[in-house]
């Protein structure tokens, strides 16, 4: 090619990129360098764009021109449900039901026809449905498949005509190599013991899952993951990572959220307490399983959506999990907790069965908010304690009356050793009986209270309390009360307060 032609085509590319940059704002920026490989992509418009279910978003290796990732918008994100994000509610997909599907089936195999993203691993249990594009105000945020990009590479992004429309109906596309960026040469040094996450892309990682995936399995060296304020639109799922602290910049400002629930990501529903098998984590926003020595602090976990669903914001299955100053904003089963878990100075909010699990969990200085359903569904066996609350608040948001806890017969399985103990707690918005259904016989059930009062500290009327419940006496039960104030007694010798 002659020098004149090279110059001409160079000018064409220059003006195309210039016009693209003038029209929209891109993240990562056009020709950006030192980009984190776990980055999301975004395009900001003058007005709110319109998302459509056609066309593809493609990412190519700029050196080899190899296709490294593709998002096909003609593939539905997952089964239609009541808590879908903006833009997806009105979409119709040929060959897929437009009705909400509740029946129990596992449909997260790679061939199920829905969008699939492997989060936290490559097994069937790591396969999640996901939303490839989310519209937030004037911005379209694009989420590639996890671990699609690598360090030390240059990529370009193609957005086909039809994926997005301008507010005025005009078509939008990104062609050729107009949108190009280069990733960092390498990741941070874990020997430093600290890595950072920020949605701005200026930290070690842009996503929380990206930071987790960088850690080796069964790691022994303590790692502190500091998460800057921002909204992290992602499902976080990990197992076999130990000695990790997730510290947010602030509880109000560091928000981990997703439109996930038990219809969007279905699982085999079983009353079996053996949580280590199956896919019990699949419908949650942030799940920790098979992990030891985990700390979560100064964070908000939010299951997005206005309508009720089974949708944990936080799921914890492990040993020595220390939770401090967090807001668990879920729906049904807002928090699922099994193992030795300590939760302090935190808020758990949902529509009912807000704390679900098999214990043992010690709560201190926490607030539990229900919009009408039971605060707890206690399922512990006689092998460990259940849920213990010291100096906590139980209240109802709205006009409905709630129950403290329930332990009904669940598909033929009973919980005769269910334990929920309240010490110095304040209660508001409860039914007169206080406690909910418990499967008989309930000889060993521990629905125990000591010094329960109103929010104002006034005495409660216990005359209609459930017959399975018991009020501890300051003198007669002094030793029992003392034991239950001690986290190491509840958590089998582990005292996180030391």
C-alpha positions in Angstrom: 0.0 0.0 0.0 1.3 3.4 -1.0 2.2 6.0 1.7 -0.6 8.2 0.5 -3.2 5.4 1.0 -1.8 4.6 4.4 -2.1 8.2 5.4 -5.7 8.4 4.0 -6.9 5.3 5.9 -5.1 6.6 9.1 -7.1 9.8 8.8 -10.4 7.8 8.3 -9.7 5.8 11.5 -8.7 9.0 13.4 -11.9 10.9 12.5 -14.1 7.8 13.2 -12.6 7.5 16.7 -12.8 11.3 17.2 -16.5 11.4 16.2 -17.2 8.3 18.4 -15.5 10.0 21.4 -17.4 13.2 20.9 -20.7 11.5 20.8 -20.3 9.2 23.8 -18.2 8.5 26.8 -16.6 5.1 27.0 -15.2 3.0 29.9 -12.5 2.0 29.6 -11.7 5.1 27.6 -10.7 4.8 24.0 -7.0 3.9 23.8 -6.8 3.5 27.5 -3.8 1.7 29.0 -3.3 -0.2 32.2 -6.9 -1.5 32.3 -7.8 -4.3 34.7 -8.6 -7.5 32.9 -11.7 -7.9 35.1 -13.2 -4.6 33.9 -16.8 -4.1 32.9 -17.5 -1.9 29.9 -19.8 1.1 29.6 -21.1 3.6 27.1 -22.7 6.8 28.3 -25.2 8.7 26.1 -26.7 12.2 26.2 -30.1 10.6 27.1 -31.2 7.2 28.3 -30.5 4.5 25.7 -32.9 1.8 24.8 -31.7 -1.8 25.2 -32.8 -4.4 22.7 -32.7 -8.2 22.5 -30.8 -8.4 19.2 -27.3 -8.0 17.9 -24.0 -8.9 19.5 -21.2 -7.3 21.5 -17.8 -8.8 20.6 -14.3 -8.4 22.0 -11.3 -9.2 19.8 -7.6 -9.6 20.5 -6.2 -6.6 18.6 -3.0 -8.4 17.7 -4.4 -11.7 16.4 -8.0 -10.5 15.7 -9.2 -13.6 17.5 -12.7 -13.4 19.0 -12.2 -13.7 22.8 -15.7 -13.0 24.0 -19.2 -12.5 22.6 -22.5 -11.4 24.2 -25.4 -12.4 22.0 -28.4 -10.2 23.0 -30.8 -12.6 21.3 -30.2 -15.1 24.1 -32.5 -14.5 27.1 -30.6 -13.8 30.4 -32.6 -16.3 32.3 -36.1 -17.4 33.2 -38.6 -14.5 33.3 -39.2 -13.4 36.9 -40.7 -10.6 39.0 -37.5 -8.8 39.8 -35.9 -8.1 36.4 -33.9 -4.9 35.8 -35.0 -2.1 33.5 -35.2 -3.0 29.8 -35.7 -6.7 30.2 -39.3 -6.8 31.5 -40.8 -6.2 28.1 -38.5 -8.3 26.0 -39.9 -11.4 24.2 -37.7 -14.2 23.1 -38.7 -16.7 20.4 -39.1 -20.2 21.9 -39.0 -19.1 25.5 -41.9 -18.6 27.9 -43.1 -15.2 28.7 -44.7 -16.4 31.9 -42.9 -16.6 35.3 -41.5 -20.1 35.8 -41.6 -21.4 39.4 -41.4 -25.1 39.0 -38.3 -26.8 40.4 -35.8 -27.7 37.7 -32.1 -27.2 37.3 -31.5 -25.4 34.0 -28.1 -23.8 34.3 -26.3 -26.3 32.1 -24.4 -24.6 29.3 -26.9 -25.9 26.8 -30.1 -24.7 28.6 -30.5 -21.8 26.1 -30.0 -18.9 28.6 -27.1 -16.7 29.2 -24.4 -18.4 31.3 -21.5 -17.0 33.2 -19.2 -19.2 35.3 -18.6 -17.4 38.6 -16.0 -18.7 41.1 -15.2 -21.8 39.1 -15.9 -23.9 36.1 -18.2 -26.6 37.5 -22.0 -26.9 37.1 -22.4 -25.4 40.5 -20.6 -22.2 39.3 -22.8 -21.7 36.3 -25.1 -18.7 36.7 -27.6 -16.9 34.5 -26.7 -13.2 34.2 -27.6 -9.9 32.5 -25.0 -9.0 29.9 -26.1 -5.3 29.8 -27.7 -3.1 32.5 -29.1 0.3 31.8 -28.4 2.8 34.6 -29.6 6.3 33.8 -27.9 7.4 30.6 -25.3 4.6 30.8 -25.3 1.1 29.4 -23.0 -1.1 31.5 -21.7 -4.2 29.7 -20.5 -7.3 31.6 -18.3 -9.7 29.8 -17.9 -13.3 30.8 -15.7 -13.7 33.8 -12.0 -14.2 33.1 -12.4 -13.5 29.4 -9.6 -11.0 29.2 -6.0 -11.4 30.2 -3.0 -9.3 31.4 -0.8 -7.7 28.8 -3.2 -7.6 25.9 -4.8 -5.1 23.6 -8.5 -5.5 22.8 -11.1 -3.8 20.6 -14.8 -3.9 21.2 -17.5 -4.1 18.5 -21.1 -3.2 19.3 -23.4 -4.3 16.5 -26.3 -2.2 15.2 -29.4 -3.2 17.1 -28.0 -3.8 20.6 -28.7 -0.2 21.7 -30.8 2.6 20.3 -30.4 6.3 21.0 -33.4 7.9 22.9 -34.5 9.4 19.6 -34.7 6.0 17.9 -31.4 6.4 16.0 -29.3 3.3 15.7 -26.0 3.0 17.4 -22.9 0.9 16.8 -19.2 0.7 17.4 -17.3 -0.6 14.4 -13.9 -2.0 13.7 -11.1 -0.9 16.1 -12.8 2.4 17.1 -12.9 1.3 20.8 -9.5 -0.1 21.8 -7.8 -0.5 25.1 -4.8 -2.3 26.7 -4.7 -4.2 29.9 -2.1 -4.1 32.6 1.0 -6.2 32.2 0.5 -8.1 35.5 -1.5 -8.2 38.6 -0.6 -7.1 42.2 1.8 -8.9 44.5 -0.1 -11.0 47.0 2.9 -11.0 49.3 1.9 -7.5 50.3 -1.2 -8.9 52.0 -3.5 -6.3 50.5 -5.3 -5.7 47.3 -7.8 -3.0 46.3 -11.0 -2.9 44.3 -12.7 0.2 42.7 -15.4 0.7 40.1 -13.3 3.5 38.7 -10.7 1.0 37.4 -7.9 2.8 39.3 -7.4 0.1 41.9 -5.9 -3.4 41.5 -9.3 -4.8 40.4 -12.5 -3.4 39.1 -14.7 -6.2 40.4 -14.8 -8.1 43.7 -15.0 -11.4 41.9 -11.9 -10.5 39.9 -10.0 -9.9 43.1 -11.2 -13.3 44.5 -10.4 -15.2 41.3 -6.8 -13.8 41.6 -6.3 -15.6 44.9 -5.1 -19.2 44.9 -7.5 -21.9 46.3 -6.9 -22.9 50.0 -4.6 -20.0 50.5 -2.9 -19.8 53.9 -1.6 -16.2 53.7 -4.0 -13.6 55.1 -5.3 -11.2 52.4 -7.1 -7.9 53.0 -9.3 -6.9 50.1 -10.2 -3.2 50.4 -13.2 -2.2 48.4 -13.7 1.5 47.6 -17.2 3.1 47.7 -19.2 2.4 44.6 -22.0 0.2 43.3 -20.8 -3.3 42.3 -23.3 -4.9 40.0 -22.2 -8.5 40.2 -22.9 -11.9 41.6 -20.0 -12.9 43.9 -19.4 -16.5 44.5 -16.4 -18.3 46.0 -15.3 -21.3 47.9 -12.0 -22.7 49.2 -10.6 -19.3 49.8 -9.4 -18.8 53.4 -8.0 -16.0 55.6 -9.6 -13.2 53.5 -11.0 -9.9 54.8 -13.4 -7.9 52.7 -13.3 -4.4 54.0 -15.6 -1.7 52.5 -14.8 2.0 52.5 -18.2 2.6 54.1 -21.3 0.6 54.8 -23.5 3.2 53.1 -21.3 3.7 50.1 -19.9 0.2 49.3 -22.8 -1.6 47.7 -22.8 -5.1 46.2 -26.0 -5.8 44.4 -27.7 -7.9 41.7 -31.0 -8.9 40.3 -30.7 -12.5 41.4 -33.4 -14.8 42.9 -34.7 -18.3 43.0 -36.5 -18.1 39.7 -33.7 -16.4 37.8 -31.2 -18.9 39.1 -33.0 -22.0 40.1 -31.7 -24.8 42.3 -32.7 -28.2 43.6 -34.8 -27.3 46.7 -34.2 -29.7 49.5 -34.8 -29.6 53.3 -31.6 -31.7 53.8 -29.3 -29.8 56.1 -26.2 -31.0 54.1 -25.6 -27.7 52.5 -22.2 -28.8 51.2 -23.8 -30.5 48.3 -26.2 -29.0 45.7 -26.6 -25.5 44.6 -28.0 -23.7 47.6 -25.9 -20.6 46.9 -27.1 -20.1 43.3 -29.8 -17.5 44.0 -27.8 -15.2 46.3 -25.9 -12.0 45.6 -22.8 -12.7 47.7 -22.1 -16.3 48.6 -19.2 -17.8 50.7 -19.0 -21.6 51.0 -16.3 -24.1 52.2 -14.3 -21.2 53.6 -12.5 -20.5 56.9 -11.4 -17.2 58.6 -13.4 -14.8 56.5 -14.2 -11.2 57.6 -16.8 -8.9 56.0 -17.0 -5.3 57.2 -18.5 -2.0 56.2 -20.5 -3.3 53.2 -24.1 -3.4 51.9 -25.3 -6.6 50.2 -28.5 -5.9 48.2 -30.8 -8.3 46.3 -32.2 -5.8 43.7 -35.9 -5.7 42.8 -39.1 -4.3 44.2 -41.2 -7.5 44.5 -40.7 -10.4 46.9 -38.8 -13.5 45.9 -36.5 -16.0 47.4 -33.3 -14.0 47.1 -30.5 -14.0 49.7 -28.4 -11.0 49.6 -25.7 -12.8 51.6 -25.1 -16.6 52.0 -22.5 -17.9 54.4 -21.5 -21.5 54.8 -18.1 -21.9 56.6 -16.1 -21.7 59.8 -15.0 -18.6 61.7 -16.8 -16.0 59.6 -16.8 -12.6 61.2 -19.3 -10.0 60.0 -19.1 -6.4 61.2 -21.2 -3.4 60.3 -23.0 -4.6 57.2 -26.5 -4.1 55.8 -28.0 -7.3 54.4 -30.9 -6.0 52.2 -32.5 -9.1 50.8 -36.0 -10.5 50.2 -37.2 -13.9 51.3 -34.3 -15.7 53.1 -32.3 -12.5 53.2 -29.4 -14.1 55.0 -28.5 -17.8 54.9 -26.0 -18.7 57.6 -24.4 -22.1 58.5 -21.2 -22.7 60.4 -19.5 -20.8 63.2 -20.5 -17.2 62.3 -20.4 -14.0 64.4 -22.4 -10.9 63.2 -22.2 -7.6 65.0 -23.5 -4.0 64.6 -25.4 -5.1 61.4 -28.9 -4.9 59.9 -30.7 -7.7 58.2 -33.9 -6.8 56.3 -36.3 -8.9 54.2 -39.8 -10.1 53.7 -39.7 -13.2 55.9 -37.5 -16.1 57.0 -34.9 -13.3 57.0 -32.3 -15.5 58.7 -32.3 -19.1 57.4 -29.7 -21.8 58.1 -28.4 -24.5 60.4 -26.3 -22.4 62.8 -24.4 -21.6 64.9 -24.7 -17.9 64.6 -24.1 -15.3 67.3 -25.7 -11.8 66.7 -24.7 -8.8 68.8 -26.1 -5.3 68.6 -27.9 -6.1 65.4 -31.2 -4.9 63.9 -33.6 -7.3 62.2 -36.3 -5.8 60.0 -39.2 -7.8 58.5 -41.9 -6.5 56.2 -44.3 -9.1 57.5 -42.9 -12.7 57.5 -40.9 -14.5 60.3 -37.6 -13.1 61.2 -36.0 -16.6 61.5 -36.4 -20.1 60.2 -34.1 -22.1 62.6 -32.9 -25.5 61.4 -30.0 -26.4 63.6 -29.6 -30.0 64.9 -28.4 -31.1 68.3 -24.8 -31.0 67.0 -24.5 -27.2 67.3 -26.3 -24.1 68.6 -28.7 -22.2 66.4 -29.3 -18.4 66.4 -28.4 -16.4 69.5 -29.1 -12.6 69.8 -27.7 -10.3 72.4 -28.8 -6.7 72.6 -30.6 -6.8 69.3 -33.7 -5.2 67.8 -36.5 -7.1 66.1 -39.0 -4.9 64.3 -41.5 -4.8 61.5 -41.5 -2.3 58.7 -45.2 -1.7 57.8 -48.5 -2.7 59.3 -48.0 -6.5 59.2 -47.2 -8.5 62.3 -44.3 -10.9 62.3 -43.0 -13.9 64.3 -39.6 -14.2 65.9 -38.9 -17.6 64.6 -40.5 -20.8 63.2 -39.4 -24.4 62.7 -42.2 -26.2 60.9 -42.1 -29.7 59.4 -40.3 -29.1 56.1 -41.1 -31.8 53.5 -41.1 -34.5 56.2 -38.0 -33.3 58.0 -38.4 -31.8 61.5 -36.1 -29.6 63.6 -36.7 -30.8 67.2 -33.6 -29.0 68.5 -34.3 -25.6 66.9 -32.7 -22.9 69.0 -33.4 -19.2 69.0 -32.3 -17.4 72.1 -32.9 -13.7 72.7 -31.0 -11.9 75.5 -31.8 -8.2 76.3 -33.5 -7.6 72.9 -36.1 -5.0 72.0 -39.2 -6.2 70.0 -41.8 -4.4 68.0 -44.5 -5.5 65.5 -44.9 -9.1 66.7 -47.9 -11.3 66.8 -49.2 -11.9 70.4 -47.8 -15.4 70.4 -44.4 -14.1 69.5 -43.1 -17.3 68.1 -44.3 -19.2 65.0 -45.0 -22.8 64.0 -42.8 -25.5 65.4 -43.1 -29.2 64.6 -44.1 -31.4 67.5 -42.8 -32.8 69.7 -41.0 -29.7 70.8 -39.5 -30.9 74.1 -36.0 -29.8 73.1 -36.9 -26.7 71.2 -35.2 -23.6 72.7 -37.4 -20.6 72.0 -35.9 -18.7 74.9 -36.1 -15.0 75.9 -34.5 -12.9 78.7 -35.4 -9.3 79.3 -37.3 -8.7 76.1 -38.8 -5.2 76.0 -40.5 -2.8 73.7 -38.3 -0.4 71.6 -38.8 2.1 74.4 -37.6 -0.4 77.0 -41.1 -1.1 78.5 -42.3 -4.5 79.6 -44.0 -6.8 77.0 -47.2 -8.7 77.4 -46.2 -12.4 77.4 -49.6 -13.8 78.3 -50.2 -15.2 74.8 -46.7 -16.4 74.0 -46.4 -19.7 72.2 -46.4 -22.7 74.5 -43.1 -23.9 73.1 -41.3 -20.7 74.2 -39.7 -20.0 77.6 -38.8 -16.8 79.5 -35.5 -17.1 81.4 -35.4 -16.0 85.0 -32.6 -13.7 86.1 -31.9 -15.7 89.3 -33.0 -19.2 88.4 -31.3 -19.2 85.0 -28.4 -16.9 85.8 -25.8 -19.4 84.6 -27.6 -20.1 81.3 -27.9 -16.3 80.6 -24.3 -15.9 81.3 -23.4 -18.7 78.9 -25.5 -17.3 76.1 -23.9 -13.9 76.5 -20.6 -15.5 75.6 -19.9 -16.0 71.9 -17.4 -18.8 72.6 -20.1 -20.8 74.3 -22.4 -20.5 71.3 -19.6 -20.9 68.7 -17.9 -24.0 70.1 -14.9 -22.3 71.6 -14.3 -19.6 69.0 -14.4 -16.1 70.5 -14.1 -13.4 67.8 -14.2 -10.7 70.4 -10.8 -11.6 71.8 
